[in-house]
C-alpha cells in the first residue's frame, strides 16, 4: 500500500467525521473529492514517480493544504491544521519521490563505461 493511498483514506475519513459530527456537507464533499482524486492519481501512476500523475497528486496535496491552512487561519477546528500539516508532509514525500533517480536506466550495468 502506498503512503498516498493511506493518507487519501485519512482525508476521506476526516471528511466523513466532519459530516457526522457537524452535519457539514462541504466537509464531506471536500474529503471525498480529494480522497478520490489522490487515490485515482496514485493508482494511475503505477509506480512510476516520473509520470504526469505525480504532478497531479502534488497539485491535489497543494490545493488541499492551502484550503485547510486558510480555514485554520480563519478560526476553524484543529482538524484543519492536522490535514494541512499532513498535506505539507505528503508534498515533501512526493517531491522526494519525483526527484529520485531510482529508474532502471540509472542503475543499468550496461551503461557503465570502464575508463582505462
N, C-alpha and C positions, 0 to 999 in steps of 0.2 A: 504494500500500500504506500502510496506517495504522501509526502508531507502536505502537498497542496490539497489532495483529496481529504485528508484528515481535518485540515483547517477549514476547508469548504463545508464539511459536515458541522463543525463548530459554529460557523457563521449561520448556517441554516437552523441549527438548534437554538441559538440565541434569538433569532427572529421568531421562532415558534414560542419560546418562553416569553418574549416581549408581548406577543399577541395574547397568550393565555393569561398573563398577569394583569395587563392593562387594556386588553381588547384593542390594541394598536394594529390596525390593518396595514399602515405603511411599514411598520417593523416586520411584519410577516412577509409582505411583498418584497422588501429590500433583502431580507435574509434569504428568502427562497430564490430570488433572481440572481444574487451574487453567488450563492452556493451552486446553483445550476450552471452558471456561466464559467465559474472557475473549474468545476468538475469536468464540464464539457471540454474546456481548453486543455486540461491535464490528460484526459483520455485521448484526445485527438493529437496531442503532442507525441505520443507513442515513444517515450523515452529519448527523443532527440532534443537536447536542450538548445539546439541552434535553429529550431523551426520557427515559423511565423506565430505559432500558437504560444510560444514562450512570451512573445511581446504582448499577445492578447491577455495572458494571465497577469503579466506585470501591470498592464493597463487597468485590469479589474481590481487588483490589490491597491493600486494608487488611488483610484476613484473611491473605493470603499474606505480606505484610510482617511482620505480627505473629508469625506462626508461625515464619518464618525468623529474625527477630530474637531470639525466645525460644530457638530452637535454637542460635544462635550464642552467646548468653549462657550456655547450659548446656555449652558447650565443643565444639560440633560443628565441622566443617570450614569453611574460608574461603568455600566456595561459598555457604553460607547467608547470610553477610553481603553478598555480592555481589547475591544475589536480594533481600535486604531493602532494600538501598540502591536497587536498580532499582525496587522497588515504591514506595518513597517518591518517587522522581523521577516515576514514572508517576502517582502520586496528584496531584502538583503539576500535571503536564501536563493531567490530566483535569479538575481544578478550574478551571484557566485556561480550558479549552475550555468548561466549563459556565457560567462567569461572563461569557464574552464576549458582546457584543451584536452579533453579525455576522449576525443573521437578516435576511431580505429586508425585513421590516416596518420594521426600524430604519433602513434606508437607502432606503426608498421615497420617491421625489421628490414624490409626490402628498400626502404627509403634512406637507410643509414649508409653513408659513404665512408669508406675507410681511407684515411689520409696517411700516406707513407713518407 
